[in-house]
Amino acid sequence: MSRTPRDSLHTAAYVTPAGADWLASASRSPRGIHALWERHPAASVPLPCGTAFDVVSMDALFGRRVVSRLWTDGPGTGPVAAQGGRVLLFATPGAAQRLPALLGWEEWGGTAPPLLCYGWGDTVTVPPLYPQDPGTAEPEPPAEIASYDAPSPRWLVAPDVRSPWLPGPEVLLWACVRAARTLRATAGADADGTAVTSEPALFPG
């Protein structure tokens, strides 16, 4: 039985060679992906979903609440990225199709922002392997990549092993529903004129 991230409370700040192998395995040409990274180490690379991973994209604030819930009360997360004002949670293949159906059975009202689920046939852009030096200029996009998303994507929890643990749809359902209930409670307190304080999202490391 594979260990969950919470078993070790360890997360990587950057992608390790083993993590890069896992990301590249999503492509039909892993060697081509590695070659692209060698030529452009600061490149954000598009990769297909549905084989190595699916991706669930959430509004940044809600996504941080979900990630915080997973780490404080749940099993932890797999790789997590931030991109274009959204949080991307990497999940088990098939989760993108299953999760919306599961959420349909729960109290999933208008309080929570909509989720974007990327599975088989979809492509997502993954952040660079290493964080960019704040003092360096933004690199020009390589010819192999159509465009960059702004702001620059980055890893919140980087893949660091060849077969990382990934949350399935049931785990994501549990975290999303509880995060949504927190939002509803906060919105209700605001409507009543009650002072509301919220703790910052908790991230490992």
VOFI-49086 format. One line per 8 residues: number of its first residue (from 1); for each residue z, x, y of N, C-alpha, C, O, CB. Coordinates in steps of 0.02 Angstrom, whole numbers, plus 50000, padded with zeros to 5 digits. Glycine has a CB too. Example, Ala and Ser with C-alpha at 12.3 -4.5 7.8 and 13.67 -1.06 7.14 Angstrom:
1) 50390:50660:49716:50390:50615:49775:50390:50660:49835:50423:50712:49834:50452:50565:49776 ~ 50354:50642:49888:50357:50684:49947:50394:50645:50002:50402:50670:50057:50286:50704:49970
END
This chain:
1) 50000:50042:49940:50000:50000:50000:50000:50044:50062:50042:50089:50068:50062:49952:50000 ~ 49954:50032:50110:49949:50074:50169:50006:50059:50217:50030:50003:50222:49881:50063:50204 ~ 50028:50111:50251:50082:50104:50299:50054:50077:50364:49998:50092:50384:50117:50172:50311 ~ 50094:50036:50397:50074:50010:50462:50094:50060:50515:50136:50103:50503:50107:49940:50476 ~ 50063:50057:50575:50081:50104:50628:50155:50103:50646:50183:50155:50664:50041:50089:50690 ~ 50187:50045:50640:50258:50040:50659:50302:50078:50610:50359:50096:50627:50280:49967:50661 ~ 50277:50092:50549:50317:50130:50502:50333:50200:50528:50386:50228:50514:50281:50135:50435 ~ 50286:50228:50567:50296:50296:50592:50308:50298:50668:50330:50349:50694:50235:50339:50575
9) 50294:50241:50702:50301:50239:50775:50263:50296:50808:50285:50324:50858:50374:50241:50795 ~ 50205:50313:50779:50165:50368:50806:50096:50343:50826:50064:50306:50788:50159:50426:50754 ~ 50074:50363:50885:50006:50347:50906:49975:50408:50937:50010:50452:50963:50006:50288:50956 ~ 49909:50412:50934:49873:50469:50961:49849:50455:51031:49829:50399:51047:49814:50487:50916 ~ 49850:50506:51074:49827:50499:51142:49752:50510:51147:49720:50489:51195:49864:50548:51188 ~ 49723:50543:51097:49652:50556:51097:49627:50552:51024:49666:50554:50977:49635:50625:51129 ~ 49562:50546:51017:49532:50537:50951:49531:50604:50915:49507:50654:50942:49460:50509:50957 ~ 49558:50606:50854:49557:50667:50814:49490:50671:50776:49453:50622:50775:49616:50667:50764
17) 49474:50729:50746:49413:50733:50706:49409:50680:50651:49356:50652:50638:49407:50802:50674 ~ 49466:50665:50620:49466:50613:50568:49453:50545:50599:49417:50504:50570:49533:50613:50530 ~ 49482:50532:50657:49468:50469:50692:49396:50463:50713:49367:50409:50710:49513:50462:50752 ~ 49366:50519:50735:49295:50518:50753:49252:50503:50693:49202:50468:50699:49275:50585:50784 ~ 49271:50529:50634:49234:50514:50573:49236:50439:50558:49185:50410:50538:49262:50553:50513 ~ 49294:50408:50569:49300:50336:50557:49256:50297:50605:49220:50252:50584:49373:50314:50563 ~ 49258:50314:50669:49216:50279:50717:49142:50287:50700:49104:50239:50701:49229:50305:50788 ~ 49122:50348:50684:49052:50361:50669:49029:50325:50606:48970:50309:50599:49040:50435:50661
25) 49076:50311:50560:49058:50277:50498:49033:50206:50510:49001:50176:50466:49117:50275:50451 ~ 49046:50178:50570:49021:50112:50586:48946:50112:50597:48914:50060:50592:49057:50084:50647 ~ 48919:50170:50613:48848:50176:50628:48807:50187:50564:48834:50211:50514:48835:50233:50677 ~ 48743:50169:50567:48699:50184:50511:48684:50258:50507:48660:50283:50456:48634:50144:50517 ~ 48697:50294:50562:48684:50366:50564:48745:50402:50592:48746:50422:50650:48621:50382:50608 ~ 48796:50411:50550:48857:50446:50574:48841:50516:50601:48871:50537:50651:48907:50452:50518 ~ 48795:50551:50570:48779:50618:50594:48749:50615:50664:48762:50658:50706:48730:50653:50546 ~ 48709:50564:50677:48680:50556:50743:48733:50543:50796:48727:50568:50852:48629:50500:50743
33) 48784:50504:50778:48839:50491:50825:48877:50555:50840:48894:50569:50897:48886:50437:50797 ~ 48891:50594:50787:48926:50657:50798:48884:50705:50841:48911:50740:50883:48944:50690:50731 ~ 48819:50706:50829:48775:50749:50869:48776:50728:50943:48775:50770:50988:48703:50747:50842 ~ 48777:50662:50955:48780:50638:51023:48845:50658:51057:48845:50679:51115:48773:50561:51025 ~ 48901:50653:51020:48965:50674:51048:48966:50749:51062:48996:50770:51112:49021:50656:51000 ~ 48933:50789:51019:48932:50861:51032:48894:50877:51096:48913:50922:51133:48900:50897:50973 ~ 48840:50840:51109:48801:50852:51170:48834:50822:51232:48829:50850:51286:48731:50824:51163 ~ 48867:50765:51223:48897:50729:51279:48968:50709:51260:48980:50651:51243:48854:50666:51298
41) 49016:50755:51263:49085:50739:51240:49119:50686:51282:49167:50655:51259:49127:50801:51241 ~ 49095:50673:51343:49127:50622:51386:49089:50556:51383:49100:50512:51425:49130:50646:51458 ~ 49045:50548:51334:49004:50488:51330:49042:50430:51297:49080:50440:51250:48940:50502:51292 ~ 49030:50370:51323:49052:50309:51291:48995:50284:51247:48940:50271:51272:49074:50254:51344 ~ 49007:50277:51183:48953:50266:51135:48954:50195:51108:49008:50171:51087:48958:50316:51078 ~ 48898:50160:51106:48895:50093:51075:48894:50099:50999:48857:50139:50971:48834:50054:51100 ~ 48936:50059:50966:48940:50059:50893:48939:49987:50868:48965:49942:50900:49004:50095:50869 ~ 48908:49976:50810:48905:49908:50782:48971:49888:50751:49008:49929:50724:48850:49903:50731
49) 48986:49824:50755:49046:49795:50723:49027:49767:50655:48968:49762:50638:49078:49740:50768 ~ 49078:49749:50617:49067:49712:50555:49072:49753:50492:49077:49723:50438:49002:49682:50558 ~ 49071:49819:50496:49077:49860:50435:49143:49899:50435:49184:49889:50391:49017:49908:50430 ~ 49152:49944:50483:49214:49981:50487:49269:49942:50523:49328:49951:50510:49203:50048:50522 ~ 49248:49899:50569:49296:49863:50610:49263:49803:50644:49201:49801:50651:49328:49909:50663 ~ 49303:49755:50665:49285:49704:50715:49325:49719:50777:49372:49760:50776:49299:49631:50688 ~ 49308:49688:50832:49344:49698:50895:49359:49631:50927:49316:49587:50930:49302:49743:50943 ~ 49420:49623:50950:49441:49563:50988:49455:49586:51059:49500:49627:51071:49503:49528:50955
57) 49418:49558:51107:49424:49576:51177:49465:49523:51214:49452:49463:51207:49355:49585:51210 ~ 49514:49546:51253:49559:49501:51288:49565:49520:51361:49557:49579:51379:49628:49500:51255 ~ 49580:49471:51404:49598:49485:51472:49653:49539:51473:49697:49539:51430:49622:49421:51508 ~ 49650:49585:51522:49694:49643:51522:49768:49623:51518:49805:49652:51478:49682:49685:51583 ~ 49790:49576:51560:49861:49558:51560:49882:49525:51495:49933:49543:51466:49876:49510:51619 ~ 49841:49478:51472:49858:49445:51409:49854:49494:51351:49896:49493:51306:49811:49385:51396 ~ 49803:49538:51352:49796:49587:51299:49856:49634:51294:49877:49652:51239:49734:49627:51309 ~ 49882:49653:51352:49941:49696:51351:50002:49659:51324:50045:49689:51291:49956:49722:51421
65) 50007:49595:51337:50061:49555:51308:50055:49552:51232:50105:49558:51196:50062:49484:51338 ~ 49994:49544:51208:49983:49541:51136:50000:49608:51104:50034:49610:51052:49909:49522:51120 ~ 49976:49663:51134:49991:49729:51107:50066:49743:51107:50094:49770:51060:49954:49783:51146 ~ 50099:49723:51162:50171:49732:51167:50207:49693:51112:50254:49719:51081:50196:49711:51235 ~ 50185:49631:51100:50216:49591:51048:50206:49622:50979:50252:49622:50938:50186:49520:51049 ~ 50147:49649:50967:50133:49681:50902:50178:49741:50890:50199:49754:50834:50060:49701:50898 ~ 50192:49779:50944:50232:49839:50935:50307:49826:50936:50345:49861:50903:50214:49889:50988 ~ 50329:49776:50974:50401:49763:50978:50426:49721:50920:50482:49733:50896:50417:49729:51043
73) 50387:49672:50897:50411:49626:50845:50367:49625:50784:50384:49592:50734:50416:49557:50873 ~ 50310:49659:50785:50263:49655:50730:50251:49722:50697:50292:49767:50702:50198:49627:50753 ~ 50194:49729:50663:50180:49790:50624:50150:49846:50665:50139:49900:50639:50134:49774:50568 ~ 50136:49835:50730:50100:49884:50769:50027:49864:50775:50009:49807:50760:50107:49954:50739 ~ 49986:49910:50797:49914:49896:50804:49873:49951:50772:49899:50004:50754:49896:49889:50878 ~ 49809:49938:50765:49761:49990:50752:49740:50020:50818:49777:50015:50867:49700:49964:50712 ~ 49681:50050:50821:49657:50075:50885:49651:50020:50938:49633:49963:50923:49589:50109:50876 ~ 49667:50038:51000:49663:49992:51056:49630:50029:51114:49647:50086:51128:49734:49964:51077
81) 49584:49996:51148:49549:50026:51205:49554:49980:51266:49565:49920:51259:49476:50041:51189 ~ 49546:50009:51324:49542:49971:51387:49474:49984:51417:49451:50041:51422:49600:49990:51437 ~ 49441:49930:51438:49373:49936:51463:49355:49877:51507:49363:49819:51486:49324:49943:51406 ~ 49331:49890:51567:49306:49838:51609:49355:49782:51623:49336:49724:51626:49246:49809:51580 ~ 49419:49799:51632:49469:49748:51645:49490:49708:51585:49520:49654:51592:49444:49702:51696 ~ 49475:49732:51525:49494:49698:51464:49525:49747:51415:49515:49808:51420:49433:49663:51432 ~ 49563:49720:51368:49593:49760:51314:49555:49744:51250:49545:49685:51233:49669:49745:51307 ~ 49534:49796:51214:49497:49788:51152:49541:49807:51094:49561:49865:51088:49432:49830:51153
89) 49555:49759:51050:49594:49772:50989:49547:49778:50930:49508:49732:50916:49647:49716:50977 ~ 49550:49835:50896:49509:49845:50836:49544:49812:50777:49603:49823:50766:49497:49922:50823 ~ 49506:49772:50740:49535:49731:50687:49494:49739:50623:49442:49772:50622:49538:49656:50708 ~ 49519:49709:50569:49484:49714:50505:49416:49679:50509:49410:49629:50544:49526:49684:50449 ~ 49366:49705:50474:49302:49670:50472:49311:49598:50447:49345:49586:50398:49252:49707:50426 ~ 49279:49552:50482:49286:49481:50466:49335:49445:50511:49334:49383:50514:49307:49473:50395 ~ 49378:49482:50546:49428:49451:50589:49395:49412:50646:49421:49361:50668:49476:49503:50617 ~ 49338:49437:50671:49306:49404:50728:49282:49334:50711:49280:49290:50754:49246:49446:50752
97) 49265:49323:50648:49243:49257:50627:49303:49212:50610:49301:49152:50623:49196:49262:50567 ~ 49354:49241:50580:49411:49202:50556:49460:49183:50611:49487:49128:50610:49447:49241:50502 ~ 49472:49229:50659:49524:49217:50709:49512:49154:50750:49560:49116:50759:49529:49276:50754 ~ 49453:49141:50777:49443:49080:50817:49459:49017:50777:49485:48968:50805:49372:49076:50843 ~ 49442:49016:50713:49457:48958:50671:49532:48949:50663:49557:48892:50666:49424:48965:50603 ~ 49568:49003:50654:49641:48998:50647:49673:48975:50712:49719:48934:50711:49671:49065:50627 ~ 49649:49000:50768:49677:48980:50832:49665:48906:50846:49704:48874:50882:49647:49022:50888 ~ 49611:48879:50818:49597:48809:50828:49650:48763:50798:49657:48706:50819:49532:48792:50798
105) 49688:48789:50749:49741:48748:50718:49808:48755:50755:49855:48718:50741:49750:48768:50646 ~ 49812:48802:50801:49875:48814:50836:49875:48781:50905:49825:48752:50927:49888:48889:50842 ~ 49931:48787:50939:49937:48761:51008:49905:48811:51055:49939:48850:51088:50013:48748:51027 ~ 49841:48809:51058:49803:48858:51097:49772:48823:51157:49714:48804:51156:49748:48893:51053 ~ 49815:48813:51209:49793:48775:51266:49758:48817:51318:49735:48872:51303:49851:48741:51298 ~ 49753:48790:51379:49717:48825:51432:49757:48879:51466:49731:48913:51511:49696:48776:51482 ~ 49820:48890:51444:49860:48942:51476:49833:49011:51460:49831:49054:51504:49932:48936:51454 ~ 49814:49022:51398:49791:49088:51377:49717:49097:51394:49677:49051:51384:49802:49098:51302
113) 49698:49155:51420:49627:49168:51434:49587:49169:51369:49614:49183:51316:49619:49235:51471 ~ 49523:49154:51374:49481:49153:51313:49474:49222:51283:49473:49273:51318:49412:49124:51329 ~ 49468:49223:51217:49456:49286:51180:49382:49294:51167:49346:49245:51159:49496:49287:51114 ~ 49359:49355:51166:49291:49371:51146:49295:49411:51081:49324:49465:51079:49254:49412:51202 ~ 49265:49383:51029:49270:49414:50963:49202:49443:50942:49151:49408:50944:49295:49363:50910 ~ 49202:49506:50924:49141:49542:50906:49144:49561:50833:49188:49599:50811:49131:49604:50950 ~ 49096:49535:50794:49093:49549:50723:49023:49570:50702:48987:49603:50739:49116:49489:50684 ~ 49005:49549:50642:48941:49569:50613:48883:49550:50660:48878:49493:50682:48931:49537:50544
121) 48840:49599:50675:48783:49587:50719:48797:49602:50792:48751:49602:50832:48762:49516:50712 ~ 48860:49615:50809:48879:49631:50878:48889:49706:50886:48898:49743:50837:48942:49593:50899 ~ 48887:49728:50948:48898:49799:50965:48949:49805:51021:48948:49765:51068:48830:49833:50986 ~ 48993:49853:51016:49041:49868:51069:49034:49941:51089:49013:49983:51049:49114:49851:51047 ~ 49053:49955:51151:49052:50023:51176:49122:50052:51171:49169:50025:51199:49027:50026:51250 ~ 49128:50107:51134:49194:50138:51124:49204:50192:51176:49155:50224:51197:49202:50167:51052 ~ 49266:50205:51197:49280:50255:51248:49263:50325:51222:49252:50335:51163:49353:50253:51270 ~ 49261:50374:51268:49252:50444:51248:49307:50467:51200:49361:50437:51198:49250:50490:51310
129) 49293:50519:51163:49342:50544:51115:49404:50571:51150:49460:50564:51125:49311:50597:51072 ~ 49394:50602:51208:49449:50634:51243:49454:50604:51314:49404:50587:51344:49439:50710:51247 ~ 49515:50599:51340:49523:50573:51408:49491:50620:51458:49495:50681:51451:49597:50563:51425 ~ 49459:50592:51509:49426:50632:51559:49476:50663:51606:49526:50631:51625:49376:50589:51598 ~ 49464:50725:51626:49507:50759:51674:49501:50722:51741:49446:50714:51767:49486:50834:51682 ~ 49558:50699:51770:49555:50662:51833:49520:50699:51889:49494:50668:51936:49625:50644:51855 ~ 49519:50766:51885:49489:50805:51939:49414:50814:51932:49383:50842:51977:49521:50870:51942 ~ 49385:50791:51877:49313:50800:51868:49275:50738:51890:49302:50683:51890:49298:50816:51795
137) 49213:50749:51908:49171:50694:51930:49148:50653:51870:49145:50678:51814:49109:50720:51969 ~ 49134:50590:51882:49109:50545:51830:49043:50572:51803:48997:50583:51843:49101:50473:51856 ~ 49035:50582:51738:48973:50610:51711:48916:50561:51715:48925:50500:51714:48983:50633:51640 ~ 48856:50589:51720:48796:50547:51717:48787:50522:51647:48797:50559:51599:48734:50585:51742 ~ 48767:50458:51638:48756:50432:51570:48698:50468:51536:48646:50477:51567:48744:50357:51571 ~ 48706:50488:51473:48651:50520:51437:48594:50472:51425:48603:50411:51429:48676:50549:51371 ~ 48536:50499:51412:48476:50458:51403:48483:50411:51344:48453:50357:51342:48415:50501:51396 ~ 48522:50432:51294:48529:50391:51233:48570:50328:51245:48568:50282:51205:48561:50431:51177
145) 48606:50325:51301:48651:50269:51315:48626:50234:51378:48614:50266:51429:48725:50292:51324 ~ 48618:50169:51374:48588:50131:51429:48630:50133:51492:48604:50145:51547:48577:50059:51409 ~ 48696:50123:51485:48738:50119:51545:48810:50128:51526:48829:50125:51467:48728:50053:51582 ~ 48851:50140:51576:48924:50143:51568:48953:50078:51594:48925:50045:51637:48954:50203:51605 ~ 49010:50060:51567:49048:50004:51595:49096:50033:51647:49118:50090:51641:49088:49966:51539 ~ 49111:49995:51697:49157:50017:51749:49217:49969:51751:49207:49908:51745:49122:50020:51819 ~ 49278:49994:51759:49295:50065:51762:49287:50099:51694:49276:50067:51643:49365:50073:51787 ~ 49293:50166:51695:49281:50205:51635:49327:50182:51579:49387:50175:51589:49291:50280:51648
153) 49300:50170:51520:49342:50149:51464:49387:50206:51441:49371:50265:51451:49299:50125:51405 ~ 49444:50188:51412:49491:50238:51388:49528:50210:51328:49532:50150:51318:49541:50259:51444 ~ 49556:50255:51288:49596:50235:51231:49668:50225:51251:49697:50268:51285:49591:50287:51174 ~ 49697:50169:51232:49769:50158:51237:49804:50181:51174:49857:50211:51177:49785:50084:51251 ~ 49773:50167:51117:49795:50192:51052:49732:50218:51018:49690:50179:50996:49831:50136:51008 ~ 49725:50284:51014:49663:50314:50988:49666:50320:50912:49719:50330:50883:49652:50383:51019 ~ 49608:50313:50879:49606:50323:50806:49618:50397:50789:49588:50441:50819:49539:50299:50777 ~ 49662:50409:50741:49679:50478:50724:49677:50492:50649:49694:50548:50628:49748:50495:50750
161) 49656:50443:50609:49649:50454:50537:49583:50425:50513:49551:50386:50548:49709:50421:50498 ~ 49562:50445:50453:49497:50424:50428:49495:50350:50410:49442:50319:50414:49479:50465:50367 ~ 49552:50322:50391:49554:50251:50374:49615:50219:50408:49666:50208:50375:49557:50240:50296 ~ 49611:50205:50473:49669:50178:50508:49687:50108:50486:49644:50069:50465:49656:50179:50583 ~ 49751:50093:50489:49773:50024:50477:49746:49980:50532:49748:49998:50591:49851:50020:50472 ~ 49720:49921:50513:49693:49874:50562:49726:49806:50551:49736:49784:50494:49616:49869:50556 ~ 49743:49771:50605:49772:49704:50598:49719:49654:50575:49661:49657:50596:49803:49681:50664 ~ 49739:49609:50532:49694:49556:50510:49700:49495:50554:49740:49495:50602:49709:49537:50438
169) 49662:49443:50540:49663:49384:50583:49731:49349:50585:49750:49322:50637:49611:49335:50561 ~ 49768:49350:50530:49833:49317:50530:49883:49352:50575:49922:49320:50610:49861:49313:50459 ~ 49882:49419:50574:49927:49457:50618:49909:49446:50691:49953:49436:50733:49924:49533:50601 ~ 49844:49447:50706:49822:49434:50775:49839:49363:50797:49858:49352:50855:49747:49447:50782 ~ 49832:49315:50752:49851:49246:50767:49925:49243:50787:49942:49213:50838:49838:49200:50707 ~ 49968:49274:50747:50040:49274:50761:50054:49302:50831:50092:49272:50869:50077:49316:50707 ~ 50023:49359:50848:50036:49390:50912:50007:49350:50970:50039:49343:51022:50008:49461:50913 ~ 49947:49324:50961:49915:49286:51015:49952:49222:51031:49961:49205:51089:49843:49269:50996
177) 49974:49187:50980:50010:49124:50991:50076:49137:51028:50093:49100:51073:50024:49088:50924 ~ 50112:49189:51008:50175:49204:51042:50165:49229:51113:50205:49213:51157:50214:49255:51002 ~ 50113:49267:51124:50098:49288:51192:50078:49229:51236:50096:49225:51294:50041:49341:51192 ~ 50041:49181:51206:50020:49122:51244:50081:49079:51261:50085:49051:51316:49969:49081:51203 ~ 50128:49073:51215:50189:49034:51229:50229:49066:51285:50258:49030:51326:50232:49028:51166 ~ 50230:49132:51288:50264:49166:51343:50231:49151:51409:50265:49139:51459:50265:49242:51331 ~ 50164:49149:51410:50128:49133:51471:50143:49061:51493:50153:49048:51552:50052:49142:51460 ~ 50145:49015:51444:50159:48945:51462:50229:48938:51490:50240:48901:51538:50150:48900:51400
185) 50278:48974:51460:50346:48971:51485:50351:48999:51555:50387:48972:51597:50394:49009:51438 ~ 50315:49054:51568:50315:49084:51634:50283:49037:51685:50308:49029:51740:50278:49150:51633 ~ 50227:49005:51665:50194:48959:51710:50238:48899:51726:50238:48874:51782:50127:48936:51680 ~ 50275:48875:51676:50320:48818:51687:50377:48836:51733:50397:48795:51775:50348:48794:51621 ~ 50403:48896:51727:50457:48918:51771:50432:48924:51842:50467:48907:51890:50487:48984:51748 ~ 50371:48949:51851:50342:48954:51918:50334:48885:51949:50348:48876:52009:50273:48990:51915 ~ 50311:48837:51909:50301:48770:51935:50366:48738:51957:50368:48698:52004:50267:48726:51882 ~ 50421:48756:51923:50486:48728:51940:50519:48764:51999:50573:48744:52022:50532:48731:51880
193) 50488:48816:52022:50517:48854:52077:50571:48902:52056:50607:48929:52098:50544:48808:52128 ~ 50576:48914:51990:50626:48960:51965:50601:49031:51971:50543:49045:51957:50644:48943:51892 ~ 50645:49076:51992:50625:49146:51996:50609:49173:51927:50647:49162:51879:50681:49189:52029 ~ 50553:49207:51921:50531:49233:51857:50525:49308:51861:50496:49335:51909:50463:49201:51837 ~ 50553:49342:51813:50545:49414:51807:50513:49428:51740:50530:49396:51690:50612:49452:51815 ~ 50469:49476:51738:50437:49494:51675:50443:49569:51664:50431:49608:51710:50363:49473:51675 ~ 50461:49587:51604:50465:49657:51587:50395:49685:51579:50350:49648:51558:50507:49669:51524 ~ 50384:49749:51594:50317:49778:51584:50300:49781:51510:50344:49784:51467:50314:49848:51614
201) 50236:49779:51496:50214:49783:51427:50237:49849:51396:50234:49901:51428:50137:49776:51423 ~ 50261:49845:51335:50287:49904:51301:50232:49934:51257:50204:49899:51215:50349:49887:51260 ~ 50218:49997:51267:50170:50032:51227:50205:50091:51193:50251:50120:51221:50110:50057:51269 ~ 50185:50107:51133:50216:50162:51098:50201:50228:51131:50152:50235:51167:50193:50164:51025 ~ 50245:50277:51120:50232:50344:51143:50251:50355:51212:50242:50409:51238:50162:50361:51135
END
